Amino acid sequence: MKHNIKITIILLAMFIVTQFIGLYVVDYYTPKKVITPGTGIVVDVPAPPLPYGLETPEVETESQYNSLFLGIIVAFIFAILLFLLLTKFKIEFILKLWFFIVVVIALSVSFLSIFSKFVSYALVISSVLAFALAIFKIYGRNFFVHNITELFIYPGIAAIFVPLLNVWTMVALLILISVYDAWAVWHSGIMQRMAKYQINKLKIFSGFFVPYLDKKMRKKIQNWKKTLTKAQLRRKKIKVEIAILGGGDVVFPIITAGVMLKTLGFTSALLVIIGATLGLTYLFFFSKKKKFYPAMPFITAGILLGIAVSYLVI
C-alpha cells in the first residue's frame, strides 16, 4: 500500500464526497421534464443559467456531439502545451492567475446551485464566497481551505462539460485521457514534473493534497521530545510524506456520472461512481511506496464496468 490505511481512507472519502456533490450540482444544471399536476402534460423545464453569462450549446444531433468532442480534445492539448510553455519560462504569476480564475468560476457554479434554493441574491453570495476562498487557496496556501474547495471545484467544472458530451464521446474521452495519463506517468514523466512544479514552485496543486508523517518519523519526533530542548527541536529536519490525488482523476468520473445521469438516470450515475471508486481503491491498496502510478486507467476500467452494468440492468 502506497500510504497508510488512515490516509488512504481520507483520500477515498474526499473522492466519494466530491462525486456526490458533483451529482447534485450537475443535476441542478440539467434540463428537466415535469408532469403538470391535474393535466398530466409533460413540460420541458430549462436548466438554470450558469453564472457570469457562461453558456453551453444545445446539442441535438450526434454530429454536434462529435464536433464538441474534437473541440474538447483540442482545448485539452492546448491547455497542456500552454501550461508547459508557462512553466518553461517560469511565468508563475500568469499560472496563479489562471488557477485563480478557474477556481472562482468553478466554485461559483457549485455554490450557486446550493444557495439559490435557500437565499436571495444567491449569485452575489456565491461570487463573494468563491472569490474569498480562491484568495486563501491560491495566495494563502491553507491546507484545509485547499482540500475543502477541491470538494466543490470539480463539480462546478463538471456542470460545464456534461452538456457537451454523450455516452460514446465520454467513453472515447476516458480512453484517450487514460492513455495520456499512462504515457505521461510511466513513459515521459511529464505528470510528475507538473505536480512537483505546482507544489514546489507555485505552492498550489490541482487535486487533493494530504501531508502526513510516517511511523518512523513520528517515532523520531517522540524520541527528540524526550532528549532535546524546544530550540534544538526546531532546528531538526522533519520529513513530511505527501498523499495526492490529481484533479483530473476526480473530475472525469463526475463528468461521466453526469452524462449517465442525463442519459439513463440516477442508478446509472451511481454505478459509475461505484465503479470509479472500486478502480481507485484497487490502485491505492496495491500500489507501492516511492512509485508513481497513473490513476485514470484504473478509474476508467471501473467506470466502464459501471456503464456496462448500467446498460445490462436498466
Secondary structure as the mmCIF struct_conf table of DSSP 4:
data_model
#
loop_
_struct_conf.conf_type_id
_struct_conf.id
_struct_conf.beg_label_comp_id
_struct_conf.beg_label_asym_id
_struct_conf.beg_label_seq_id
_struct_conf.end_label_comp_id
_struct_conf.end_label_asym_id
_struct_conf.end_label_seq_id
BEND BEND1 HIS A 3 HIS A 3
HELX_RH_AL_P HELX_RH_AL_P1 ILE A 5 TYR A 28
TURN_TY1_P TURN_TY1_P1 TYR A 29 TYR A 29
BEND BEND2 THR A 30 THR A 30
STRN STRN1 LYS A 32 ILE A 35
HELX_LH_PP_P HELX_LH_PP_P1 THR A 36 THR A 36
TURN_TY1_P TURN_TY1_P2 PRO A 37 THR A 39
STRN STRN2 VAL A 42 VAL A 45
HELX_LH_PP_P HELX_LH_PP_P2 PRO A 46 LEU A 50
HELX_RH_3T_P HELX_RH_3T_P1 PRO A 51 GLY A 53
BEND BEND3 THR A 61 THR A 61
HELX_RH_AL_P HELX_RH_AL_P2 GLU A 62 LYS A 88
TURN_TY1_P TURN_TY1_P3 PHE A 89 LYS A 90
HELX_RH_AL_P HELX_RH_AL_P3 GLU A 92 PHE A 115
TURN_TY1_P TURN_TY1_P4 SER A 116 PHE A 118
BEND BEND4 SER A 120 TYR A 121
HELX_RH_AL_P HELX_RH_AL_P4 ALA A 122 ILE A 135
HELX_RH_PI_P HELX_RH_PI_P1 PHE A 136 GLY A 140
HELX_RH_AL_P HELX_RH_AL_P5 PHE A 143 PHE A 161
HELX_RH_3T_P HELX_RH_3T_P2 VAL A 162 LEU A 164
HELX_RH_AL_P HELX_RH_AL_P6 VAL A 167 ALA A 182
HELX_RH_PI_P HELX_RH_PI_P2 TRP A 183 HIS A 187
BEND BEND5 SER A 188 SER A 188
HELX_RH_AL_P HELX_RH_AL_P7 ILE A 190 TYR A 197
HELX_RH_PI_P HELX_RH_PI_P3 GLN A 198 LEU A 202
BEND BEND6 LYS A 203 LYS A 203
BEND BEND7 SER A 206 SER A 206
STRN STRN3 GLY A 207 TYR A 212
HELX_RH_AL_P HELX_RH_AL_P8 LYS A 215 THR A 227
BEND BEND8 LEU A 228 LEU A 228
HELX_RH_AL_P HELX_RH_AL_P9 LYS A 230 ARG A 235
BEND BEND9 LYS A 236 LYS A 236
STRN STRN4 GLU A 241 GLY A 246
HELX_RH_AL_P HELX_RH_AL_P10 GLY A 247 LEU A 264
HELX_RH_AL_P HELX_RH_AL_P11 PHE A 266 PHE A 286
TURN_TY1_P TURN_TY1_P5 LYS A 289 LYS A 290
BEND BEND10 ALA A 295 ALA A 295
HELX_RH_AL_P HELX_RH_AL_P12 MET A 296 VAL A 313
#
